[in-house]
């Protein structure tokens, strides 16, 4: 029985969520939505922080580039504060993108005729889930559980995987571990008295590992604060909580975002890496979807890939990206493996390899 592992990057959520270079634009969308529809709340500080972040991203081009600079200079208290604000705003953005909105989000276009507000962008911004996740889980769920031959490793801190399972099974977020083990997940813990230690303990190897954690979950030493509960929620109904969390986060106080960047190392990220390494050591078929092997992730990618038995690799990406990605893969894979990479050009559905067919014989 071949074991199949999916490695997901931001492109796996393309039909609902912004790619890295689109984040400033989507921050602008969120800012305008808050300005128009949520003025009953004290939003001025949050809006000011969103604008500051957008300005910085114009200088650094990507979230990771700006966050890396702040991380390297954290002895500077101002940079430490800015990094906390950045994570808090990212969590707010991903909740905005993945929860329902009570007003049409395109009704507040900055200028009529702005070419960024076209039908394609509207369709993506209006979705809370990339529809490919729904059909994907419809195929790989075996009754109420994820097929035991499948593992998923994700570099994304969105909750598209969780929403996909939820849509197919009707589970709420806190009950997802009844279907498959997800690391990290706020219900995956034992009562040892130490929250981070509790979070790291699994009775078995998780089927889904999120290397960067999850935007929308916060913790302090004694408790979790989960913004996302289920897909029936509206952004407006969670906004007051998001405001309170932002206020406390920037004071280094009550809430610590459950979101990490590739270079940040703590008990959460170390355990996620260990799980990912174990999964890759037992992987026969790898399916890479929407992942470009970016520079900031190379150290972790190398550690994950360095000991593997992978026989086949499928990479599902647009034509324009494949050569660059194969070149980037050279830091993680043997040349002989890269030469065997099969490019999947159809982006309409997540690729399912033939090895998933019951009783498949090569």
Residue, then its C-alpha position, 0 to 999 in steps of 0.5 A: x500500500x503506497x502512502x501519499x503525502x500532499x505538500x501545500x503552499x499558498x497556491x492551493x488556496x488561490x481561488x479564495x485567498x490572496x497570494x503573497x504579493x496580493x496581501x497589500x491589496x486585500x489589506x486595503x479591502x479589509x480596511x475599507x470594509x471596516x471603515x464603512x461597516x464597523x464604525x460603531x467599534x473603536x477601529x482607529x488604532x487597528x486601521x492605522x496599524x493596517x495602513x502602516x503595514x501596507x506602507x511597509x509591504x510596499x518597501x519589503x514586497x512580501x510579508x515574509x521579507x518584512x517579518x524577517x527583518x523585524x525578527x532579526x532585530x527583535x532586541x529593538x522593542x519597536x520592532x518587537x511591537x511591529x512583529x506582534x502587530x503584523x501577526x495580529x493583523x494577519x490573523x484579522x485578515x484571514x478571518x476576514x477572508x474566511x468568514x461571511x460578510x454581511x455587506x457586499x464587499x465590492x460595494x466600497x470600491x475606492x474609485x469606480x473603474x479601478x481595474x483591481x476590482x474586476x470580476x475575477x478578483x471579486x469571485x475570489x474575494x467573495x469566496x470563503x473556501x477554495x472550492x477544490x477543497x470540497x471536492x478533494x475531501x469528498x474523494x479522500x474521506x473514508x466515511x467520517x475519517x481521512x483515508x489512512x493512506x493520506x497525509x497532508x503537510x501545509x505551509x499555509x496558516x489559513x483554515x481552508x483544510x479545516x473548512x473543507x473537512x467541515x463542509x463535507x462532514x458537518x463537524x465544527x472546528x473543535x471537533x475536527x480531530x474526531x475525523x483526522x488528527x491535525x497538528x497543531x490544533x487547540x483540542x490536541x492536548x493533554x492536561x499536563x499543566x503546561x499549555x505548549x507541552x499539552x499541545x505537542x502531545x499526540x497519541x499517534x502521528x497526525x495526518x495533517x501537519x501545519x508547519x506555520x500554525x493557524x491564523x485566528x488562534x491565540x493562547x496564553x499560558x493557561x488557555x486558548x482563544x479560538x476566533x474561528x468556530x464554524x462556517x456559519x459565522x459572520x466576520x462582524x460577529x467576531x470583530x469585537x473579539x478581534x479588536x480586543x485581541x489586537x489591543x492586547x497583543x500589541x501590549x505583549x499581554x494576554x494573547x499570543x498568535x498561534x502563527x509562526x514564520x519558517x525561521x521561528x523556532x519553539x516547541x510548536x515548530x520543532x514538533x511540527x518539523x519532527x512530525x513532517x520528517x516522520x511522514x516524509x520518511x514513510x511517503x511513497x508518492x508526493x503531490x505538491x500543490x501551489x507551493x514554490x519552495x520559497x527561499x525563507x522555507x529552504x532550511x525547513x524543506x531541506x530537513x523534511x526532504x533529506x531522508x525519504x523513500x519517495x518514488x513519484x513526485x507530482x507538481x500541480x502548478x501553472x505552466x509559467x512557474x514549473x521551471x522555477x520551482x524545479x530549480x528551487x527543489x534542487x536544495x531539497x531533493x536529489x537530481x534523480x528525483x527532480x528529473x522524475x517530477x511530473x507536471x500536472x497542468x490541470x488546476x481545476x481540481x486537486x490531483x489524485x494519483x493513481x495509487x489512491x485507487x483501491x487495489x491499484x497494481x503498478 
